[in-house]
Amino acid sequence: MADPKPTITPKPVGGSLTFATMPVIGRVGLGVLLCSVIGGIYYFALHTPLTEDLDRAHGAHTRLEEERLTAQRRQREYIELREELAGREGLDRANLRVLPEDAEIPAFLADLHRLAEMSGLEMRLVQPRPEEPSEHFVEVPVALRLSGRYHQLARFFYNVSRLERAISMENVVLATPHAVGEDVVMTVEVMATTYRRPSAEELAPPEPVAGGKP
């Protein structure tokens, strides 16, 4: 048998070392180093800016969410205040109808005449009396004399009680009933008193008299 030929390992020319001629450990180490370098480049060149952008976007989203919640809260408060204001305005209008700022005597007398006619009564006397101021309101009395049947009088008083304006029927005096045909007619004298709000001048305290005692 012929002797096997010896294996000849090529030696690097001029003493240079290539990746192919490196030992396995050296190649593994070089690969790990390259991966580390590439990973570092990725982290600092791509990952870090993306993370910062995500943080900024998250912060902007948080601020927008807080602004949205604040806007919703303010909208609810605005709606509640608007409803409360509308309720107060409606209450003020109702109070003005019950207790107006002016006496409105023509409108008051027109209401009394209208209700008397609706009830079938005869209005014999309508006599406004002087106003009578009090602490919180001013009384506006009107003396009335009415004639009619009992149920007509009852209907008149009932209709007066349904008016929006505050009216009290005081000092009711019944005259002796008398017959008119088959009907019994009654005459009633009553003081119909309505009210108004006092003006600012009326509510102001009286000025001291010049030269008076302190």
Buried (B, 14 or more C-beta within 10 A) or exposed (E): EEEEEEEEEEEEEEEEEEEEEEEEEEEEEEEEEEEEEEEEEEEEEEEEEEEEEEEEEEEEEEEEEEEEEEEEEEEEEEEEEEEEEEEEEEEEEEEBEBBBEEBBBEEBBEBBEEBBEEBEBEBEEBEBEEBEEEEEBBBBBBBBBBBBBBEBBEBBBEBBEEBEBBBBBEEEEEEEEEEEEEEEBBBBBBBBBBBBBBEEEEEEEEEEEEEEEE
